[in-house]
Amino acid sequence: MLLLTTSYKYGAFSQIYPLARGLAVFLVAVIAVTLLALTLIGDGGSKRVPSLP
């Protein structure tokens, strides 16, 4: 939150706002794939990758 507030202070709102919205979606996808071991599929869903034996 502090980074976003600082960005608003020093940057133009019209430049920072779209970047902040897009970054949130990207971070959710990265966390889902790396930490939760999910595979993103093209129909808007996701599935858990099976564990190795």
N, CA, C and O atoms as a GROMACS GRO file, in nm:
protein
  212
    1MET      N    1   0.082  -0.118   0.000
    1MET     CA    2   0.000   0.000   0.000
    1MET      C    3   0.087   0.125   0.000
    1MET      O    4   0.053   0.225  -0.064
    2LEU      N    5   0.198   0.119   0.072
    2LEU     CA    6   0.288   0.234   0.078
    2LEU      C    7   0.348   0.264  -0.059
    2LEU      O    8   0.361   0.380  -0.097
    3LEU      N    9   0.382   0.160  -0.133
    3LEU     CA   10   0.437   0.179  -0.267
    3LEU      C   11   0.335   0.245  -0.359
    3LEU      O   12   0.369   0.334  -0.437
    4LEU      N   13   0.211   0.202  -0.351
    4LEU     CA   14   0.105   0.261  -0.433
    4LEU      C   15   0.082   0.407  -0.397
    4LEU      O   16   0.065   0.491  -0.485
    5THR      N   17   0.081   0.439  -0.269
    5THR     CA   18   0.063   0.577  -0.225
    5THR      C   19   0.178   0.665  -0.272
    5THR      O   20   0.156   0.778  -0.316
    6THR      N   21   0.299   0.616  -0.263
    6THR     CA   22   0.416   0.690  -0.310
    6THR      C   23   0.410   0.712  -0.460
    6THR      O   24   0.447   0.818  -0.509
    7SER      N   25   0.365   0.612  -0.533
    7SER     CA   26   0.352   0.624  -0.678
    7SER      C   27   0.252   0.732  -0.714
    7SER      O   28   0.275   0.810  -0.806
    8TYR      N   29   0.140   0.736  -0.644
    8TYR     CA   30   0.040   0.840  -0.668
    8TYR      C   31   0.096   0.979  -0.637
    8TYR      O   32   0.061   1.077  -0.703
    9LYS      N   33   0.183   0.986  -0.538
    9LYS     CA   34   0.239   1.116  -0.499
    9LYS      C   35   0.333   1.171  -0.606
    9LYS      O   36   0.331   1.291  -0.635
   10TYR      N   37   0.414   1.085  -0.665
   10TYR     CA   38   0.517   1.131  -0.760
   10TYR      C   39   0.480   1.110  -0.906
   10TYR      O   40   0.546   1.168  -0.993
   11GLY      N   41   0.380   1.032  -0.937
   11GLY     CA   42   0.342   1.007  -1.076
   11GLY      C   43   0.205   1.062  -1.108
   11GLY      O   44   0.129   1.098  -1.018
   12ALA      N   45   0.176   1.067  -1.234
   12ALA     CA   46   0.044   1.111  -1.277
   12ALA      C   47  -0.057   0.998  -1.253
   12ALA      O   48  -0.029   0.882  -1.283
   13PHE      N   49  -0.172   1.033  -1.199
   13PHE     CA   50  -0.274   0.933  -1.167
   13PHE      C   51  -0.313   0.852  -1.290
   13PHE      O   52  -0.336   0.731  -1.280
   14SER      N   53  -0.320   0.916  -1.407
   14SER     CA   54  -0.361   0.847  -1.529
   14SER      C   55  -0.258   0.744  -1.574
   14SER      O   56  -0.290   0.656  -1.654
   15GLN      N   57  -0.135   0.754  -1.525
   15GLN     CA   58  -0.032   0.657  -1.559
   15GLN      C   59  -0.022   0.547  -1.454
   15GLN      O   60   0.001   0.431  -1.487
   16ILE      N   61  -0.037   0.582  -1.329
   16ILE     CA   62  -0.018   0.488  -1.219
   16ILE      C   63  -0.137   0.395  -1.202
   16ILE      O   64  -0.119   0.276  -1.176
   17TYR      N   65  -0.258   0.446  -1.215
   17TYR     CA   66  -0.379   0.368  -1.189
   17TYR      C   67  -0.390   0.244  -1.279
   17TYR      O   68  -0.413   0.135  -1.226
   18PRO      N   69  -0.375   0.254  -1.411
   18PRO     CA   70  -0.383   0.134  -1.494
   18PRO      C   71  -0.272   0.033  -1.463
   18PRO      O   72  -0.293  -0.088  -1.468
   19LEU      N   73  -0.155   0.085  -1.431
   19LEU     CA   74  -0.043  -0.003  -1.397
   19LEU      C   75  -0.072  -0.079  -1.268
   19LEU      O   76  -0.044  -0.198  -1.258
   20ALA      N   77  -0.126  -0.010  -1.169
   20ALA     CA   78  -0.158  -0.075  -1.041
   20ALA      C   79  -0.267  -0.181  -1.058
   20ALA      O   80  -0.258  -0.288  -0.997
   21ARG      N   81  -0.368  -0.154  -1.139
   21ARG     CA   82  -0.474  -0.253  -1.162
   21ARG      C   83  -0.422  -0.375  -1.236
   21ARG      O   84  -0.458  -0.488  -1.202
   22GLY      N   85  -0.339  -0.355  -1.334
   22GLY     CA   86  -0.283  -0.467  -1.411
   22GLY      C   87  -0.185  -0.549  -1.330
   22GLY      O   88  -0.178  -0.671  -1.345
   23LEU      N   89  -0.109  -0.484  -1.244
   23LEU     CA   90  -0.010  -0.552  -1.162
   23LEU      C   91  -0.077  -0.647  -1.063
   23LEU      O   92  -0.024  -0.755  -1.036
   24ALA      N   93  -0.191  -0.609  -1.009
   24ALA     CA   94  -0.262  -0.694  -0.913
   24ALA      C   95  -0.304  -0.826  -0.978
   24ALA      O   96  -0.290  -0.932  -0.917
   25VAL      N   97  -0.356  -0.820  -1.098
   25VAL     CA   98  -0.399  -0.941  -1.169
   25VAL      C   99  -0.278  -1.031  -1.197
   25VAL      O  100  -0.285  -1.153  -1.180
   26PHE      N  101  -0.169  -0.971  -1.239
   26PHE     CA  102  -0.046  -1.046  -1.267
   26PHE      C  103   0.007  -1.115  -1.141
   26PHE      O  104   0.046  -1.231  -1.145
   27LEU      N  105   0.008  -1.043  -1.030
   27LEU     CA  106   0.059  -1.102  -0.905
   27LEU      C  107  -0.028  -1.217  -0.856
   27LEU      O  108   0.025  -1.316  -0.805
   28VAL      N  109  -0.158  -1.207  -0.871
   28VAL     CA  110  -0.246  -1.317  -0.831
   28VAL      C  111  -0.216  -1.441  -0.914
   28VAL      O  112  -0.212  -1.552  -0.860
   29ALA      N  113  -0.195  -1.425  -1.044
   29ALA     CA  114  -0.164  -1.539  -1.130
   29ALA      C  115  -0.029  -1.601  -1.093
   29ALA      O  116  -0.016  -1.723  -1.088
   30VAL      N  117   0.070  -1.519  -1.067
   30VAL     CA  118   0.203  -1.570  -1.030
   30VAL      C  119   0.196  -1.645  -0.898
   30VAL      O  120   0.256  -1.752  -0.885
   31ILE      N  121   0.126  -1.592  -0.800
   31ILE     CA  122   0.113  -1.659  -0.670
   31ILE      C  123   0.038  -1.791  -0.685
   31ILE      O  124   0.074  -1.890  -0.622
   32ALA      N  125  -0.066  -1.792  -0.766
   32ALA     CA  126  -0.144  -1.915  -0.785
   32ALA      C  127  -0.059  -2.025  -0.846
   32ALA      O  128  -0.068  -2.141  -0.806
   33VAL      N  129   0.024  -1.989  -0.942
   33VAL     CA  130   0.107  -2.090  -1.010
   33VAL      C  131   0.222  -2.134  -0.922
   33VAL      O  132   0.251  -2.254  -0.914
   34THR      N  133   0.290  -2.041  -0.855
   34THR     CA  134   0.410  -2.077  -0.779
   34THR      C  135   0.380  -2.134  -0.640
   34THR      O  136   0.432  -2.239  -0.605
   35LEU      N  137   0.299  -2.066  -0.562
   35LEU     CA  138   0.278  -2.109  -0.424
   35LEU      C  139   0.168  -2.214  -0.409
   35LEU      O  140   0.177  -2.300  -0.322
   36LEU      N  141   0.064  -2.207  -0.491
   36LEU     CA  142  -0.048  -2.298  -0.476
   36LEU      C  143  -0.043  -2.415  -0.574
   36LEU      O  144  -0.130  -2.503  -0.570
   37ALA      N  145   0.057  -2.417  -0.662
   37ALA     CA  146   0.077  -2.525  -0.760
   37ALA      C  147  -0.046  -2.544  -0.848
   37ALA      O  148  -0.087  -2.658  -0.873
   38LEU      N  149  -0.105  -2.435  -0.894
   38LEU     CA  150  -0.219  -2.443  -0.983
   38LEU      C  151  -0.174  -2.426  -1.127
   38LEU      O  152  -0.074  -2.358  -1.154
   39THR      N  153  -0.246  -2.487  -1.220
   39THR     CA  154  -0.221  -2.468  -1.362
   39THR      C  155  -0.336  -2.385  -1.416
   39THR      O  156  -0.452  -2.421  -1.402
   40LEU      N  157  -0.302  -2.274  -1.479
   40LEU     CA  158  -0.405  -2.189  -1.537
   40LEU      C  159  -0.445  -2.246  -1.672
   40LEU      O  160  -0.359  -2.279  -1.753
   41ILE      N  161  -0.575  -2.257  -1.697
   41ILE     CA  162  -0.624  -2.309  -1.823
   41ILE      C  163  -0.707  -2.203  -1.894
   41ILE      O  164  -0.757  -2.110  -1.831
   42GLY      N  165  -0.721  -2.217  -2.025
   42GLY     CA  166  -0.780  -2.112  -2.107
   42GLY      C  167  -0.928  -2.089  -2.092
   42GLY      O  168  -0.977  -1.988  -2.143
   43ASP      N  169  -1.002  -2.173  -2.024
   43ASP     CA  170  -1.146  -2.153  -2.013
   43ASP      C  171  -1.186  -2.076  -1.887
   43ASP      O  172  -1.302  -2.077  -1.848
   44GLY      N  173  -1.090  -2.010  -1.824
   44GLY     CA  174  -1.120  -1.928  -1.708
   44GLY      C  175  -1.112  -2.003  -1.577
   44GLY      O  176  -1.147  -1.947  -1.473
   45GLY      N  177  -1.067  -2.125  -1.578
   45GLY     CA  178  -1.057  -2.202  -1.454
   45GLY      C  179  -0.914  -2.234  -1.420
   45GLY      O  180  -0.821  -2.182  -1.482
   46SER      N  181  -0.897  -2.318  -1.324
   46SER     CA  182  -0.764  -2.363  -1.286
   46SER      C  183  -0.777  -2.502  -1.227
   46SER      O  184  -0.884  -2.542  -1.182
   47LYS      N  185  -0.668  -2.574  -1.227
   47LYS     CA  186  -0.669  -2.707  -1.166
   47LYS      C  187  -0.538  -2.729  -1.094
   47LYS      O  188  -0.435  -2.675  -1.132
   48ARG      N  189  -0.543  -2.809  -0.990
   48ARG     CA  190  -0.424  -2.838  -0.911
   48ARG      C  191  -0.340  -2.942  -0.983
   48ARG      O  192  -0.391  -3.041  -1.035
   49VAL      N  193  -0.210  -2.917  -0.985
   49VAL     CA  194  -0.115  -3.009  -1.048
   49VAL      C  195  -0.094  -3.125  -0.951
   49VAL      O  196  -0.067  -3.102  -0.833
   50PRO      N  197  -0.106  -3.249  -1.000
   50PRO     CA  198  -0.085  -3.363  -0.908
   50PRO      C  199   0.058  -3.367  -0.856
   50PRO      O  200   0.152  -3.332  -0.927
   51SER      N  201   0.073  -3.411  -0.732
   51SER     CA  202   0.204  -3.423  -0.671
   51SER      C  203   0.279  -3.542  -0.727
   51SER      O  204   0.219  -3.640  -0.771
   52LEU      N  205   0.410  -3.531  -0.723
   52LEU     CA  206   0.493  -3.645  -0.766
   52LEU      C  207   0.492  -3.751  -0.656
   52LEU      O  208   0.486  -3.717  -0.538
   53PRO      N  209   0.498  -3.878  -0.694
   53PRO     CA  210   0.494  -3.985  -0.590
   53PRO      C  211   0.617  -3.988  -0.505
   53PRO      O  212   0.628  -4.071  -0.415
   0.00000   0.00000   0.00000
